[in-house]
Amino acid sequence: MVSGLLPPMVGPHPAGADPPGSSGDFALQVRGLQHHYGEGELRKQVLFDNQLHIRRGEIVIMTGPSGSGKTTLLTLIGTLRTVQEGSLTVLGRELFGATESLILQLRREIGFIFQAHNLFESLTASQNVKMATELVRMDASESQHRIRVMLEQLGMGHRLHYKPGSLSGGQKQRVAIARGLVHRPKLVLADEPTAALDEKTGRDVVTLFQRLAREEACTILMVTHDNRILDVADRIVNMVDGYIKSDVLVKESAVVCEFLSRVELFSRLTPRTLTQVADRMTAEVFPAGQEIIRQGEVGEKFYLIRQGAVDVVVTIAAVRKVVNTLGEGQFFGEAALLTGEPRNATIVTTQPTTVYALGKQDFQAAIAASASFEEELRKALFERQ
């Protein structure tokens, strides 16, 4: 087995399952969510069995090609479409079968930022923003103060009384952002919020997002292709063809990449390939005494120990012998995936253990992406003999 040291990481959870924590910890829980447009022969499915959990106070960026389902998912979360199939819980309320009164109540706690601005042409910038404070019945003096402060923070203090027809595209977008944030929402849903903004203004906006998340536990979910703001994300969710293909906790992914780069076996991988490997690793939790892999079985996954410990057990002539003990940061399971031979040992947990797993196809894809990866693996296996 190959081993290495992994710096501490936080918050892993099993892929496809509810992460640890009470339901109150989450601003958003999506389970088995599916959606279609049209009826009969014109029926077209656009979302397929999606799972997603977002904690309160997280900033999550959603990416993906045009037509992948990002905006549909965003509008379902924002109660602008009806949930057809699956479970969608937003700020503790289940939207499948939700009543109109529940939906109206929930909308008061959500801030919407639309790519198309959707400003009223007959109202000034200040009046457009005021609509959000009226929705939540904010005190008039507090409303006036917050509107002015918010617009000033976005560089619109000198345009308070301008109507949309007298504003540029970027200025309209700043008004739309102010309207989405002014009433202190618990959840902000933003569709390309910085697309029309210059670099400085875009940075001001994401700084405002960070402050809301940190100081008020506001959760931010934004669809964007703006790579200038990726650094603010706690997680990045990627959608392709109606499926959530990856859900990456950025800080953990960075730690895994850093760890892999320090291990000689992986040291020649490019940063891009390291990231691809780390992004595809998902967490699995095992109780004490659980066999993770069994000697003689076909290899399906590569494992990295996050927390806990395991024994490496080899059976020869019906005699079981513990030949090694592995702990946090050590990994196992790569030999069978590379050679195609059966597992050469059984791995048994000696305490509750969390591991990061990489599936066979993803492991082999990483090998194909980097000749040096395969070369180093083969050298390491040869040197064990």
WOPEPE-V75347 format. One record per helix or strand of 3 or more residues. SS is the DSSP state (~ for helix, > for strand). FROM is the first residue (numbers start at 0). TO is the last residue. If there is no record, write none. Layout:
SS & FROM & TO
SS & FROM & TO
This chain:
~ & 22 & 24
> & 25 & 36
~ & 39 & 41
> & 43 & 54
> & 58 & 62
~ & 69 & 76
> & 84 & 89
~ & 99 & 106
> & 109 & 112
~ & 124 & 134
~ & 139 & 152
~ & 156 & 158
~ & 163 & 165
~ & 168 & 180
> & 186 & 190
~ & 198 & 215
> & 218 & 222
~ & 226 & 231
> & 234 & 239
> & 242 & 248
~ & 249 & 261
~ & 263 & 265
~ & 270 & 278
> & 281 & 285
> & 290 & 292
> & 300 & 306
> & 309 & 315
> & 318 & 325
~ & 333 & 338
> & 345 & 348
> & 352 & 358
~ & 359 & 368
~ & 370 & 383
